[in-house]
Amino acid sequence: MLSLTPKKSGSLVGVPISVTTLPAAANVAVAAAYGVRDEAGGSALRLVINLSAIVLAGVLTLAVQQVWWWNLARRSRRPAVG
């Protein structure tokens, strides 16, 4: 989220997301295909936790940026002292 908001996104933005989600999603599919329900369930839980953490990090990043820009705008509207 931080790399997208200042309009300076690079090619490595999707790498952390892919590293955390693809192995878990693939293991859900493979374990389900082989009928190993416990492993499929554990991988599905890991996938949900990873996606939740990604969304939470994005929301927190936007919240911090909003507070930052709000404070910056408030300071720029103050009259000059002196």
Secondary structure, DSSP 8 states (H G I E B T S, - for coil): -TTTTTT---TTTHHHHHHHHHHHHHHHHHHHHHT-HHHHHHHHHHHHHHHHHHHHHHHHHHHHHHHHHHHHHHHHTS----
